[in-house]
Amino acid sequence: MPKMIFVNLPVHDLAVATRFYEAIGFSKNPQFSDANASCLVWSEEIFFMLLTREFYSTFTQKPIADAHAASGHLIALAFDGREAVDDVVVRAAAAGGVADVRPPNDMGFMYQRTFEDPDGNMFEPFWMDPAAVAAGD
């Protein structure tokens, strides 16, 4: 079995969160989705489980963080080019997220922007020049 990552995120409104993630390029896997959770596929190995806050609370004894008020994680997603990074940030804003929580960061060999989903989770879409990576720059 390949190594896989399931990112579990508590959400206030499952339908709104599901539409947001579909709008930015994820696809919903109905086999693992129901009234409590939506399984959103990023790649063959990376999945986001959007869980109602009530359902999420069954997995932890800790209080559920309000991502609008505190940061518990930053999720970086790799894209194939600068244009794809710009596109996902535009789509995120159009789907109810917040674009460019921080100013864009262009280091030449790497380009990065940020956005928040409707629940305040922060994402860092980026592109890194494969030639610079191969050269060790």
N, CA, C and O atoms as a GROMACS GRO file, in nm:
protein
  548
    1MET      N    1   0.084  -0.118   0.000
    1MET     CA    2   0.000   0.000   0.000
    1MET      C    3   0.089   0.125   0.000
    1MET      O    4   0.185   0.133   0.077
    2PRO      N    5   0.057   0.222  -0.086
    2PRO     CA    6   0.140   0.344  -0.088
    2PRO      C    7   0.119   0.425   0.040
    2PRO      O    8   0.016   0.414   0.106
    3LYS      N    9   0.219   0.505   0.072
    3LYS     CA   10   0.205   0.596   0.186
    3LYS      C   11   0.108   0.707   0.144
    3LYS      O   12   0.119   0.763   0.035
    4MET      N   13   0.015   0.736   0.233
    4MET     CA   14  -0.088   0.835   0.203
    4MET      C   15  -0.098   0.934   0.318
    4MET      O   16  -0.061   0.904   0.432
    5ILE      N   17  -0.149   1.052   0.287
    5ILE     CA   18  -0.172   1.154   0.389
    5ILE      C   19  -0.320   1.192   0.385
    5ILE      O   20  -0.375   1.221   0.279
    6PHE      N   21  -0.382   1.192   0.503
    6PHE     CA   22  -0.519   1.239   0.519
    6PHE      C   23  -0.514   1.358   0.614
    6PHE      O   24  -0.485   1.343   0.732
    7VAL      N   25  -0.543   1.476   0.562
    7VAL     CA   26  -0.547   1.598   0.642
    7VAL      C   27  -0.691   1.614   0.689
    7VAL      O   28  -0.782   1.632   0.608
    8ASN      N   29  -0.713   1.607   0.820
    8ASN     CA   30  -0.847   1.620   0.877
    8ASN      C   31  -0.868   1.762   0.926
    8ASN      O   32  -0.791   1.813   1.008
    9LEU      N   33  -0.972   1.827   0.874
    9LEU     CA   34  -1.001   1.966   0.911
    9LEU      C   35  -1.144   1.979   0.962
    9LEU      O   36  -1.237   1.932   0.896
   10PRO      N   37  -1.161   2.042   1.078
   10PRO     CA   38  -1.297   2.069   1.124
   10PRO      C   39  -1.355   2.187   1.046
   10PRO      O   40  -1.285   2.284   1.019
   11VAL      N   41  -1.482   2.177   1.010
   11VAL     CA   42  -1.546   2.285   0.933
   11VAL      C   43  -1.679   2.322   0.997
   11VAL      O   44  -1.746   2.238   1.057
   12HIS      N   45  -1.716   2.447   0.983
   12HIS     CA   46  -1.843   2.496   1.038
   12HIS      C   47  -1.960   2.455   0.951
   12HIS      O   48  -2.067   2.421   1.002
   13ASP      N   49  -1.943   2.458   0.820
   13ASP     CA   50  -2.051   2.426   0.727
   13ASP      C   51  -1.994   2.331   0.621
   13ASP      O   52  -1.918   2.374   0.534
   14LEU      N   53  -2.030   2.205   0.629
   14LEU     CA   54  -1.972   2.103   0.542
   14LEU      C   55  -1.999   2.130   0.394
   14LEU      O   56  -1.910   2.113   0.310
   15ALA      N   57  -2.120   2.173   0.361
   15ALA     CA   58  -2.152   2.201   0.220
   15ALA      C   59  -2.070   2.317   0.166
   15ALA      O   60  -2.019   2.310   0.054
   16VAL      N   61  -2.057   2.423   0.243
   16VAL     CA   62  -1.978   2.540   0.200
   16VAL      C   63  -1.832   2.499   0.183
   16VAL      O   64  -1.770   2.533   0.082
   17ALA      N   65  -1.777   2.427   0.280
   17ALA     CA   66  -1.637   2.385   0.272
   17ALA      C   67  -1.614   2.292   0.153
   17ALA      O   68  -1.513   2.304   0.084
   18THR      N   69  -1.706   2.200   0.129
   18THR     CA   70  -1.692   2.108   0.017
   18THR      C   71  -1.691   2.184  -0.116
   18THR      O   72  -1.608   2.157  -0.202
   19ARG      N   73  -1.784   2.278  -0.132
   19ARG     CA   74  -1.788   2.357  -0.256
   19ARG      C   75  -1.659   2.437  -0.273
   19ARG      O   76  -1.606   2.447  -0.384
   20PHE      N   77  -1.606   2.493  -0.163
   20PHE     CA   78  -1.481   2.569  -0.170
   20PHE      C   79  -1.369   2.481  -0.223
   20PHE      O   80  -1.300   2.520  -0.317
   21TYR      N   81  -1.349   2.364  -0.165
   21TYR     CA   82  -1.238   2.277  -0.205
   21TYR      C   83  -1.256   2.226  -0.348
   21TYR      O   84  -1.157   2.212  -0.420
   22GLU      N   85  -1.378   2.200  -0.388
   22GLU     CA   86  -1.401   2.160  -0.528
   22GLU      C   87  -1.367   2.277  -0.621
   22GLU      O   88  -1.312   2.256  -0.729
   23ALA      N   89  -1.399   2.399  -0.580
   23ALA     CA   90  -1.372   2.518  -0.664
   23ALA      C   91  -1.224   2.542  -0.683
   23ALA      O   92  -1.184   2.600  -0.784
   24ILE      N   93  -1.140   2.498  -0.588
   24ILE     CA   94  -0.996   2.522  -0.603
   24ILE      C   95  -0.922   2.400  -0.661
   24ILE      O   96  -0.799   2.398  -0.664
   25GLY      N   97  -0.998   2.299  -0.707
   25GLY     CA   98  -0.935   2.191  -0.781
   25GLY      C   99  -0.936   2.053  -0.717
   25GLY      O  100  -0.886   1.958  -0.777
   26PHE      N  101  -0.992   2.039  -0.599
   26PHE     CA  102  -1.004   1.906  -0.537
   26PHE      C  103  -1.124   1.835  -0.599
   26PHE      O  104  -1.216   1.900  -0.649
   27SER      N  105  -1.124   1.704  -0.595
   27SER     CA  106  -1.241   1.628  -0.637
   27SER      C  107  -1.295   1.549  -0.518
   27SER      O  108  -1.218   1.496  -0.438
   28LYS      N  109  -1.426   1.543  -0.509
   28LYS     CA  110  -1.490   1.475  -0.397
   28LYS      C  111  -1.498   1.325  -0.423
   28LYS      O  112  -1.536   1.282  -0.531
   29ASN      N  113  -1.461   1.248  -0.322
   29ASN     CA  114  -1.475   1.102  -0.328
   29ASN      C  115  -1.601   1.066  -0.251
   29ASN      O  116  -1.600   1.065  -0.128
   30PRO      N  117  -1.711   1.037  -0.321
   30PRO     CA  118  -1.838   1.010  -0.253
   30PRO      C  119  -1.834   0.883  -0.167
   30PRO      O  120  -1.914   0.868  -0.075
   31GLN      N  121  -1.744   0.792  -0.198
   31GLN     CA  122  -1.734   0.667  -0.123
   31GLN      C  123  -1.702   0.692   0.025
   31GLN      O  124  -1.745   0.616   0.111
   32PHE      N  125  -1.628   0.798   0.053
   32PHE     CA  126  -1.588   0.829   0.190
   32PHE      C  127  -1.645   0.962   0.238
   32PHE      O  128  -1.586   1.032   0.320
   33SER      N  129  -1.761   0.997   0.184
   33SER     CA  130  -1.829   1.122   0.220
   33SER      C  131  -1.971   1.090   0.266
   33SER      O  132  -2.037   1.001   0.213
   34ASP      N  133  -2.015   1.166   0.366
   34ASP     CA  134  -2.152   1.151   0.414
   34ASP      C  135  -2.195   1.281   0.479
   34ASP      O  136  -2.136   1.386   0.452
   35ALA      N  137  -2.296   1.278   0.564
   35ALA     CA  138  -2.346   1.399   0.629
   35ALA      C  139  -2.247   1.457   0.729
   35ALA      O  140  -2.259   1.573   0.767
   36ASN      N  141  -2.148   1.378   0.772
   36ASN     CA  142  -2.050   1.423   0.870
   36ASN      C  143  -1.915   1.460   0.811
   36ASN      O  144  -1.837   1.531   0.874
   37ALA      N  145  -1.888   1.413   0.689
   37ALA     CA  146  -1.754   1.429   0.633
   37ALA      C  147  -1.758   1.432   0.481
   37ALA      O  148  -1.843   1.370   0.418
   38SER      N  149  -1.665   1.507   0.424
   38SER     CA  150  -1.641   1.505   0.279
   38SER      C  151  -1.495   1.470   0.259
   38SER      O  152  -1.406   1.531   0.317
   39CYS      N  153  -1.471   1.370   0.176
   39CYS     CA  154  -1.336   1.332   0.139
   39CYS      C  155  -1.301   1.402   0.010
   39CYS      O  156  -1.362   1.375  -0.094
   40LEU      N  157  -1.203   1.493   0.015
   40LEU     CA  158  -1.160   1.567  -0.103
   40LEU      C  159  -1.022   1.521  -0.144
   40LEU      O  160  -0.930   1.514  -0.062
   41VAL      N  161  -1.006   1.489  -0.272
   41VAL     CA  162  -0.884   1.430  -0.324
   41VAL      C  163  -0.798   1.538  -0.387
   41VAL      O  164  -0.842   1.611  -0.476
   42TRP      N  165  -0.672   1.548  -0.340
   42TRP     CA  166  -0.574   1.639  -0.399
   42TRP      C  167  -0.487   1.564  -0.499
   42TRP      O  168  -0.457   1.615  -0.606
   43SER      N  169  -0.447   1.442  -0.463
   43SER     CA  170  -0.367   1.358  -0.552
   43SER      C  171  -0.394   1.212  -0.513
   43SER      O  172  -0.477   1.185  -0.427
   44GLU      N  173  -0.324   1.121  -0.576
   44GLU     CA  174  -0.344   0.980  -0.546
   44GLU      C  175  -0.304   0.945  -0.403
   44GLU      O  176  -0.347   0.843  -0.350
   45GLU      N  177  -0.223   1.028  -0.340
   45GLU     CA  178  -0.176   1.000  -0.205
   45GLU      C  179  -0.221   1.100  -0.100
   45GLU      O  180  -0.200   1.078   0.019
   46ILE      N  181  -0.282   1.211  -0.141
   46ILE     CA  182  -0.316   1.318  -0.046
   46ILE      C  183  -0.466   1.347  -0.052
   46ILE      O  184  -0.523   1.375  -0.157
   47PHE      N  185  -0.527   1.338   0.067
   47PHE     CA  186  -0.671   1.357   0.080
   47PHE      C  187  -0.699   1.455   0.194
   47PHE      O  188  -0.628   1.456   0.295
   48PHE      N  189  -0.801   1.535   0.178
   48PHE     CA  190  -0.846   1.622   0.286
   48PHE      C  191  -0.982   1.571   0.332
   48PHE      O  192  -1.075   1.558   0.253
   49MET      N  193  -0.991   1.542   0.460
   49MET     CA  194  -1.117   1.500   0.521
   49MET      C  195  -1.175   1.622   0.590
   49MET      O  196  -1.125   1.668   0.693
   50LEU      N  197  -1.283   1.675   0.533
   50LEU     CA  198  -1.353   1.787   0.594
   50LEU      C  199  -1.458   1.727   0.686
   50LEU      O  200  -1.546   1.654   0.642
   51LEU      N  201  -1.447   1.759   0.815
   51LEU     CA  202  -1.534   1.698   0.915
   51LEU      C  203  -1.616   1.805   0.985
   51LEU      O  204  -1.564   1.910   1.021
   52THR      N  205  -1.746   1.777   1.003
   52THR     CA  206  -1.824   1.870   1.084
   52THR      C  207  -1.755   1.882   1.219
   52THR      O  208  -1.691   1.787   1.264
   53ARG      N  209  -1.767   1.995   1.282
   53ARG     CA  210  -1.701   2.014   1.412
   53ARG      C  211  -1.749   1.911   1.514
   53ARG      O  212  -1.670   1.864   1.597
   54GLU      N  213  -1.875   1.875   1.508
   54GLU     CA  214  -1.928   1.775   1.601
   54GLU      C  215  -1.861   1.640   1.578
   54GLU      O  216  -1.823   1.573   1.674
   55PHE      N  217  -1.847   1.600   1.452
   55PHE     CA  218  -1.785   1.472   1.420
   55PHE      C  219  -1.635   1.476   1.452
   55PHE      O  220  -1.580   1.379   1.505
   56TYR      N  221  -1.571   1.586   1.419
   56TYR     CA  222  -1.428   1.602   1.449
   56TYR      C  223  -1.402   1.583   1.598
   56TYR      O  224  -1.302   1.523   1.637
   57SER      N  225  -1.493   1.634   1.680
   57SER     CA  226  -1.475   1.626   1.826
   57SER      C  227  -1.476   1.483   1.878
   57SER      O  228  -1.431   1.459   1.990
   58THR      N  229  -1.524   1.388   1.800
   58THR     CA  230  -1.522   1.248   1.844
   58THR      C  231  -1.383   1.187   1.833
   58THR      O  232  -1.360   1.076   1.882
   59PHE      N  233  -1.288   1.257   1.769
   59PHE     CA  234  -1.153   1.207   1.750
   59PHE      C  235  -1.051   1.267   1.847
   59PHE      O  236  -0.936   1.225   1.850
   60THR      N  237  -1.094   1.365   1.926
   60THR     CA  238  -1.001   1.432   2.016
   60THR      C  239  -1.071   1.478   2.143
   60THR      O  240  -1.190   1.510   2.141
   61GLN      N  241  -0.998   1.482   2.250
   61GLN     CA  242  -1.048   1.536   2.376
   61GLN      C  243  -1.016   1.685   2.388
   61GLN      O  244  -1.068   1.753   2.476
   62LYS      N  245  -0.930   1.736   2.300
   62LYS     CA  246  -0.887   1.876   2.306
   62LYS      C  247  -0.993   1.968   2.246
   62LYS      O  248  -1.074   1.925   2.164
   63PRO      N  249  -0.993   2.094   2.288
   63PRO     CA  250  -1.084   2.190   2.225
   63PRO      C  251  -1.047   2.206   2.077
   63PRO      O  252  -0.931   2.195   2.039
   64ILE      N  253  -1.146   2.230   1.998
   64ILE     CA  254  -1.123   2.250   1.854
   64ILE      C  255  -1.086   2.396   1.831
   64ILE      O  256  -1.160   2.486   1.871
   65ALA      N  257  -0.973   2.418   1.768
   65ALA     CA  258  -0.923   2.553   1.744
   65ALA      C  259  -1.011   2.629   1.646
   65ALA      O  260  -1.072   2.570   1.556
   66ASP      N  261  -1.017   2.758   1.664
   66ASP     CA  262  -1.080   2.847   1.568
   66ASP      C  263  -0.967   2.900   1.480
   66ASP      O  264  -0.890   2.985   1.524
   67ALA      N  265  -0.958   2.851   1.359
   67ALA     CA  266  -0.847   2.888   1.270
   67ALA      C  267  -0.852   3.034   1.229
   67ALA      O  268  -0.754   3.086   1.176
   68HIS      N  269  -0.965   3.103   1.252
   68HIS     CA  270  -0.970   3.247   1.227
   68HIS      C  271  -0.893   3.324   1.334
   68HIS      O  272  -0.847   3.436   1.310
   69ALA      N  273  -0.879   3.263   1.452
   69ALA     CA  274  -0.817   3.333   1.564
   69ALA      C  275  -0.676   3.284   1.596
   69ALA      O  276  -0.596   3.359   1.653
   70ALA      N  277  -0.644   3.160   1.559
   70ALA     CA  278  -0.514   3.103   1.592
   70ALA      C  279  -0.469   3.013   1.478
   70ALA      O  280  -0.551   2.956   1.406
   71SER      N  281  -0.338   3.000   1.462
   71SER     CA  282  -0.283   2.913   1.357
   71SER      C  283  -0.226   2.788   1.421
   71SER      O  284  -0.142   2.794   1.511
   72GLY      N  285  -0.273   2.673   1.374
   72GLY     CA  286  -0.220   2.546   1.422
   72GLY      C  287  -0.140   2.476   1.315
   72GLY      O  288  -0.070   2.378   1.343
   73HIS      N  289  -0.150   2.525   1.192
   73HIS     CA  290  -0.078   2.464   1.081
   73HIS      C  291  -0.080   2.558   0.960
   73HIS      O  292  -0.164   2.647   0.949
   74LEU      N  293   0.014   2.537   0.871
   74LEU     CA  294   0.019   2.601   0.739
   74LEU      C  295   0.030   2.486   0.640
   74LEU      O  296   0.117   2.400   0.653
   75ILE      N  297  -0.057   2.484   0.541
   75ILE     CA  298  -0.057   2.374   0.446
   75ILE      C  299  -0.003   2.424   0.313
   75ILE      O  300  -0.066   2.507   0.247
   76ALA      N  301   0.113   2.373   0.274
   76ALA     CA  302   0.176   2.412   0.148
   76ALA      C  303   0.139   2.311   0.040
   76ALA      O  304   0.152   2.191   0.061
   77LEU      N  305   0.094   2.361  -0.074
   77LEU     CA  306   0.056   2.276  -0.187
   77LEU      C  307   0.139   2.315  -0.309
   77LEU      O  308   0.145   2.433  -0.345
   78ALA      N  309   0.203   2.218  -0.371
   78ALA     CA  310   0.288   2.243  -0.487
   78ALA      C  311   0.205   2.250  -0.615
   78ALA      O  312   0.111   2.173  -0.635
   79PHE      N  313   0.242   2.345  -0.701
   79PHE     CA  314   0.176   2.362  -0.831
   79PHE      C  315   0.282   2.360  -0.940
   79PHE      O  316   0.401   2.375  -0.914
   80ASP      N  317   0.236   2.341  -1.066
   80ASP     CA  318   0.327   2.324  -1.179
   80ASP      C  319   0.384   2.454  -1.234
   80ASP      O  320   0.473   2.450  -1.319
   81GLY      N  321   0.335   2.568  -1.190
   81GLY     CA  322   0.388   2.694  -1.242
   81GLY      C  323   0.329   2.813  -1.168
   81GLY      O  324   0.235   2.800  -1.090
   82ARG      N  325   0.388   2.929  -1.194
   82ARG     CA  326   0.341   3.053  -1.130
   82ARG      C  327   0.195   3.081  -1.163
   82ARG      O  328   0.118   3.121  -1.077
   83GLU      N  329   0.159   3.059  -1.290
   83GLU     CA  330   0.022   3.085  -1.332
   83GLU      C  331  -0.077   2.999  -1.255
   83GLU      O  332  -0.185   3.045  -1.220
   84ALA      N  333  -0.040   2.874  -1.229
   84ALA     CA  334  -0.128   2.784  -1.152
   84ALA      C  335  -0.142   2.832  -1.008
   84ALA      O  336  -0.249   2.820  -0.949
   85VAL      N  337  -0.035   2.885  -0.951
   85VAL     CA  338  -0.040   2.942  -0.816
   85VAL      C  339  -0.137   3.060  -0.815
   85VAL      O  340  -0.225   3.069  -0.730
   86ASP      N  341  -0.119   3.151  -0.911
   86ASP     CA  342  -0.208   3.267  -0.919
   86ASP      C  343  -0.352   3.224  -0.938
   86ASP      O  344  -0.443   3.280  -0.876
   87ASP      N  345  -0.374   3.126  -1.023
   87ASP     CA  346  -0.509   3.079  -1.054
   87ASP      C  347  -0.579   3.023  -0.930
   87ASP      O  348  -0.695   3.055  -0.906
   88VAL      N  349  -0.510   2.941  -0.851
   88VAL     CA  350  -0.576   2.882  -0.734
   88VAL      C  351  -0.608   2.988  -0.630
   88VAL      O  352  -0.709   2.977  -0.560
   89VAL      N  353  -0.526   3.091  -0.618
   89VAL     CA  354  -0.555   3.200  -0.524
   89VAL      C  355  -0.677   3.279  -0.570
   89VAL      O  356  -0.761   3.316  -0.488
   90VAL      N  357  -0.688   3.304  -0.698
   90VAL     CA  358  -0.806   3.373  -0.752
   90VAL      C  359  -0.930   3.289  -0.730
   90VAL      O  360  -1.034   3.340  -0.688
   91ARG      N  361  -0.922   3.159  -0.758
   91ARG     CA  362  -1.037   3.069  -0.738
   91ARG      C  363  -1.075   3.060  -0.591
   91ARG      O  364  -1.193   3.053  -0.558
   92ALA      N  365  -0.975   3.059  -0.503
   92ALA     CA  366  -1.003   3.053  -0.359
   92ALA      C  367  -1.082   3.176  -0.314
   92ALA      O  368  -1.179   3.164  -0.240
   93ALA      N  369  -1.040   3.293  -0.359
   93ALA     CA  370  -1.110   3.416  -0.322
   93ALA      C  371  -1.252   3.417  -0.378
   93ALA      O  372  -1.346   3.458  -0.310
   94ALA      N  373  -1.269   3.372  -0.502
   94ALA     CA  374  -1.401   3.370  -0.565
   94ALA      C  375  -1.495   3.270  -0.497
   94ALA      O  376  -1.617   3.286  -0.503
   95ALA      N  377  -1.438   3.169  -0.433
   95ALA     CA  378  -1.519   3.064  -0.369
   95ALA      C  379  -1.545   3.092  -0.221
   95ALA      O  380  -1.599   3.006  -0.151
   96GLY      N  381  -1.509   3.211  -0.172
   96GLY     CA  382  -1.538   3.246  -0.034
   96GLY      C  383  -1.419   3.248   0.059
   96GLY      O  384  -1.434   3.269   0.179
   97GLY      N  385  -1.300   3.225   0.005
   97GLY     CA  386  -1.180   3.232   0.087
   97GLY      C  387  -1.122   3.372   0.088
   97GLY      O  388  -1.182   3.466   0.035
   98VAL      N  389  -1.006   3.387   0.150
   98VAL     CA  390  -0.937   3.516   0.158
   98VAL      C  391  -0.803   3.501   0.088
   98VAL      O  392  -0.721   3.418   0.127
   99ALA      N  393  -0.781   3.582  -0.015
   99ALA     CA  394  -0.657   3.574  -0.093
   99ALA      C  395  -0.547   3.658  -0.029
   99ALA      O  396  -0.573   3.760   0.035
  100ASP      N  397  -0.424   3.612  -0.048
  100ASP     CA  398  -0.304   3.687  -0.009
  100ASP      C  399  -0.310   3.738   0.135
  100ASP      O  400  -0.302   3.858   0.162
  101VAL      N  401  -0.324   3.643   0.226
  101VAL     CA  402  -0.321   3.674   0.369
  101VAL      C  403  -0.188   3.742   0.402
  101VAL      O  404  -0.182   3.830   0.487
  102ARG      N  405  -0.083   3.699   0.335
  102ARG     CA  406   0.048   3.764   0.339
  102ARG      C  407   0.079   3.808   0.196
  102ARG      O  408   0.023   3.753   0.102
  103PRO      N  409   0.168   3.904   0.179
  103PRO     CA  410   0.205   3.943   0.042
  103PRO      C  411   0.270   3.826  -0.033
  103PRO      O  412   0.336   3.743   0.029
  104PRO      N  413   0.251   3.820  -0.165
  104PRO     CA  414   0.318   3.716  -0.244
  104PRO      C  415   0.469   3.722  -0.222
  104PRO      O  416   0.525   3.828  -0.197
  105ASN      N  417   0.532   3.607  -0.233
  105ASN     CA  418   0.676   3.594  -0.209
  105ASN      C  419   0.740   3.537  -0.336
  105ASN      O  420   0.718   3.420  -0.368
  106ASP      N  421   0.819   3.617  -0.406
  106ASP     CA  422   0.885   3.573  -0.528
  106ASP      C  423   1.036   3.575  -0.505
  106ASP      O  424   1.098   3.682  -0.500
  107MET      N  425   1.093   3.457  -0.491
  107MET     CA  426   1.237   3.444  -0.468
  107MET      C  427   1.312   3.406  -0.595
  107MET      O  428   1.429   3.367  -0.589
  108GLY      N  429   1.246   3.415  -0.709
  108GLY     CA  430   1.308   3.378  -0.834
  108GLY      C  431   1.295   3.229  -0.861
  108GLY      O  432   1.226   3.189  -0.955
  109PHE      N  433   1.359   3.147  -0.782
  109PHE     CA  434   1.352   3.001  -0.798
  109PHE      C  435   1.224   2.944  -0.738
  109PHE      O  436   1.186   2.830  -0.767
  110MET      N  437   1.156   3.023  -0.651
  110MET     CA  438   1.032   2.978  -0.589
  110MET      C  439   0.935   3.095  -0.581
  110MET      O  440   0.974   3.209  -0.552
  111TYR      N  441   0.809   3.065  -0.607
  111TYR     CA  442   0.702   3.165  -0.604
  111TYR      C  443   0.593   3.112  -0.513
  111TYR      O  444   0.550   2.998  -0.525
  112GLN      N  445   0.548   3.198  -0.421
  112GLN     CA  446   0.453   3.153  -0.320
  112GLN      C  447   0.349   3.261  -0.292
  112GLN      O  448   0.381   3.380  -0.288
  113ARG      N  449   0.224   3.218  -0.274
  113ARG     CA  450   0.117   3.307  -0.230
  113ARG      C  451   0.043   3.237  -0.117
  113ARG      O  452   0.077   3.124  -0.080
  114THR      N  453  -0.057   3.302  -0.061
  114THR     CA  454  -0.134   3.242   0.047
  114THR      C  455  -0.283   3.267   0.027
  114THR      O  456  -0.324   3.360  -0.043
  115PHE      N  457  -0.362   3.181   0.089
  115PHE     CA  458  -0.506   3.205   0.100
  115PHE      C  459  -0.559   3.129   0.220
  115PHE      O  460  -0.498   3.034   0.268
  116GLU      N  461  -0.674   3.175   0.268
  116GLU     CA  462  -0.746   3.105   0.374
  116GLU      C  463  -0.874   3.048   0.318
  116GLU      O  464  -0.937   3.108   0.231
  117ASP      N  465  -0.913   2.930   0.369
  117ASP     CA  466  -1.043   2.875   0.333
  117ASP      C  467  -1.150   2.942   0.418
  117ASP      O  468  -1.116   3.022   0.505
  118PRO      N  469  -1.279   2.913   0.396
  118PRO     CA  470  -1.384   2.980   0.474
  118PRO      C  471  -1.374   2.957   0.625
  118PRO      O  472  -1.430   3.036   0.702
  119ASP      N  473  -1.305   2.852   0.668
  119ASP     CA  474  -1.289   2.824   0.811
  119ASP      C  475  -1.162   2.884   0.869
  119ASP      O  476  -1.135   2.865   0.988
  120GLY      N  477  -1.084   2.956   0.789
  120GLY     CA  478  -0.964   3.021   0.838
  120GLY      C  479  -0.836   2.940   0.825
  120GLY      O  480  -0.730   2.988   0.865
  121ASN      N  481  -0.844   2.819   0.770
  121ASN     CA  482  -0.722   2.739   0.750
  121ASN      C  483  -0.637   2.804   0.642
  121ASN      O  484  -0.688   2.841   0.536
  122MET      N  485  -0.508   2.816   0.669
  122MET     CA  486  -0.420   2.889   0.578
  122MET      C  487  -0.342   2.794   0.488
  122MET      O  488  -0.285   2.694   0.532
  123PHE      N  489  -0.341   2.829   0.360
  123PHE     CA  490  -0.272   2.751   0.258
  123PHE      C  491  -0.164   2.835   0.192
  123PHE      O  492  -0.178   2.957   0.177
  124GLU      N  493  -0.056   2.768   0.153
  124GLU     CA  494   0.055   2.833   0.085
  124GLU      C  495   0.081   2.761  -0.047
  124GLU      O  496   0.168   2.674  -0.054
  125PRO      N  497   0.006   2.796  -0.153
  125PRO     CA  498   0.036   2.738  -0.282
  125PRO      C  499   0.171   2.792  -0.332
  125PRO      O  500   0.200   2.911  -0.317
  126PHE      N  501   0.252   2.703  -0.390
  126PHE     CA  502   0.384   2.747  -0.436
  126PHE      C  503   0.424   2.673  -0.562
  126PHE      O  504   0.371   2.566  -0.594
  127TRP      N  505   0.520   2.733  -0.631
  127TRP     CA  506   0.588   2.672  -0.744
  127TRP      C  507   0.736   2.687  -0.721
  127TRP      O  508   0.784   2.792  -0.678
  128MET      N  509   0.810   2.580  -0.749
  128MET     CA  510   0.956   2.586  -0.737
  128MET      C  511   1.015   2.543  -0.871
  128MET      O  512   0.975   2.442  -0.928
  129ASP      N  513   1.110   2.621  -0.921
  129ASP     CA  514   1.174   2.595  -1.050
  129ASP      C  515   1.251   2.463  -1.041
  129ASP      O  516   1.347   2.452  -0.966
  130PRO      N  517   1.208   2.362  -1.119
  130PRO     CA  518   1.276   2.232  -1.113
  130PRO      C  519   1.424   2.240  -1.149
  130PRO      O  520   1.504   2.164  -1.095
  131ALA      N  521   1.462   2.330  -1.241
  131ALA     CA  522   1.603   2.343  -1.278
  131ALA      C  523   1.685   2.395  -1.161
  131ALA      O  524   1.797   2.350  -1.139
  132ALA      N  525   1.630   2.489  -1.086
  132ALA     CA  526   1.701   2.542  -0.969
  132ALA      C  527   1.713   2.436  -0.861
  132ALA      O  528   1.816   2.428  -0.793
  133VAL      N  529   1.611   2.355  -0.845
  133VAL     CA  530   1.615   2.248  -0.746
  133VAL      C  531   1.722   2.146  -0.786
  133VAL      O  532   1.801   2.103  -0.702
  134ALA      N  533   1.724   2.107  -0.913
  134ALA     CA  534   1.821   2.010  -0.962
  134ALA      C  535   1.965   2.062  -0.949
  134ALA      O  536   2.057   1.985  -0.923
  135ALA      N  537   1.983   2.193  -0.968
  135ALA     CA  538   2.116   2.253  -0.960
  135ALA      C  539   2.159   2.278  -0.815
  135ALA      O  540   2.275   2.310  -0.789
  136GLY      N  541   2.065   2.264  -0.722
  136GLY     CA  542   2.098   2.288  -0.582
  136GLY      C  543   2.102   2.434  -0.544
  136GLY      O  544   2.159   2.469  -0.441
  137ASP      N  545   2.042   2.520  -0.626
  137ASP     CA  546   2.041   2.666  -0.596
  137ASP      C  547   1.949   2.698  -0.483
  137ASP      O  548   1.936   2.814  -0.444
   0.00000   0.00000   0.00000
